């Protein structure tokens, strides 16, 4: 699934069957490359995050979470946490570990069941998720292929 297709998907609380927000962005962690969290638009102020481990199912129509209490306020998430907004790869330059630019991340292809990152899609190429080394506040770093 492409992350761009998931943006705007409703997040449903399974205990109340209420929509508690919509998916707006994702955060990614390396080794193994996977979706760490979903950033949400919710009613009220502030931004919220749902850790991938708390996603019960991820479908084309909705993301199911056991209960709304699993959602965390982003102001309570430190930069070292993989779910922190700094680990959102979209719009960031992709650099190899040797400093070569591989474009800018325009989308993330991921497995909706496991959260595994299949590919990073950049303005220049598709990069296998297994090559992801890190996502930081400025850039995404990948291995330098020979």
Order of alpha helices (4+ residues) and beta strands (2+ residues): alpha-beta-beta-beta-beta-beta-beta-beta-beta-beta-beta-beta-beta-beta
